[in-house]
Amino acid sequence: MQRWYGKLLGFIAGWLLLRHPAGGLIGLIIGHAFDAGWLAPKRDKSYHVLGLAPGASQAEVDQAYRRLITQYHPDKVAGAAPELRAQAEARAAEINAAYDRIRRDRHGRKRRRG
């Protein structure tokens, strides 16, 4: 569900602070940026997907990935209902993306140091 209250509060605050309709427009734009997530830094949820803390070692990351991907691999639920297969495929894709993101970030950090 998308946030909407930033636009409303921004419009009201802008109008009241500047005492002009242009203030409402400026507040509305700032509220939209807040609702869209442009003002807040994006947090990486890759570690959360794998059930790890951000300071986990590479061995822990690999172990968590193998454990989760064997649990949610679509071939494990091949005979299940289509809804369950779709859920398993979505979860496996999420796990793969998180693992790839962690490996790419760590590999990039090592390369920059060297």
C-alpha positions in Angstrom: 0.0 0.0 0.0 1.4 3.4 -1.0 1.7 6.1 1.5 -0.4 9.2 1.0 -0.2 11.2 4.2 3.0 13.0 3.3 1.2 14.8 0.5 -1.6 15.8 2.7 0.6 16.9 5.6 3.0 18.6 3.3 0.2 20.6 1.6 -1.3 21.7 4.9 2.1 22.6 6.4 3.3 24.5 3.3 0.1 26.5 3.0 0.2 27.4 6.7 3.9 28.3 6.8 3.9 30.4 3.7 0.3 31.6 3.9 0.0 31.3 0.1 -1.3 28.6 -2.3 2.2 28.3 -3.7 3.3 27.1 -0.2 0.7 24.4 -0.5 2.1 23.3 -3.8 5.7 23.3 -2.5 4.5 21.3 0.5 2.7 18.9 -1.8 5.8 18.2 -3.8 7.9 17.6 -0.7 5.2 15.3 0.7 5.2 13.4 -2.6 8.9 13.0 -2.3 8.5 11.6 1.2 5.7 9.2 0.2 7.7 8.0 -2.8 10.7 7.2 -0.5 13.1 9.7 -2.2 14.0 11.4 1.1 14.8 8.2 3.1 17.8 6.1 2.4 17.0 2.7 1.1 18.0 -0.1 3.4 19.3 -3.3 2.0 17.1 -6.1 3.0 19.3 -8.8 1.6 20.6 -10.0 5.0 17.1 -10.0 6.4 15.9 -12.2 3.5 18.6 -14.7 4.4 17.9 -14.4 8.1 21.3 -12.9 8.9 22.8 -9.9 10.6 24.6 -7.4 8.3 28.0 -8.4 9.8 27.7 -12.1 8.9 30.7 -13.8 7.5 30.8 -15.1 3.9 30.6 -18.7 5.3 27.4 -17.8 7.2 25.9 -16.2 4.1 26.7 -19.3 2.0 25.3 -21.6 4.6 22.1 -19.6 5.0 21.7 -19.4 1.2 22.1 -23.2 0.8 19.7 -24.0 3.6 17.0 -21.6 2.3 17.3 -22.5 -1.4 17.0 -26.2 -0.7 13.9 -25.5 1.4 12.2 -23.2 -1.2 13.5 -24.6 -4.5 10.6 -25.0 -7.0 11.7 -28.6 -7.7 11.0 -29.5 -4.1 7.3 -28.6 -4.5 6.9 -29.9 -8.1 3.8 -31.9 -7.2 2.2 -29.3 -5.0 -0.7 -27.0 -5.9 0.0 -24.2 -8.4 -0.3 -21.5 -5.8 2.3 -23.2 -3.6 4.6 -23.6 -6.6 4.2 -19.9 -7.4 5.0 -18.9 -3.8 8.1 -21.2 -3.8 9.3 -19.7 -7.1 8.8 -16.2 -5.8 10.6 -17.0 -2.5 13.5 -18.7 -4.4 13.9 -15.7 -6.7 14.0 -13.4 -3.7 16.6 -15.6 -2.0 18.7 -15.8 -5.1 18.5 -12.0 -5.6 19.5 -11.3 -2.0 22.5 -13.7 -2.2 23.6 -12.2 -5.5 23.4 -8.7 -4.1 25.4 -9.6 -1.0 28.1 -11.3 -3.1 28.3 -8.5 -5.6 28.6 -5.9 -2.8 31.3 -7.9 -1.0 33.2 -8.6 -4.2 33.0 -4.9 -5.2 34.3 -3.9 -1.8 37.3 -6.3 -2.0 38.1 -5.1 -5.5 38.1 -1.4 -4.4 40.5 -2.1 -1.5 43.0 -4.0 -3.6 
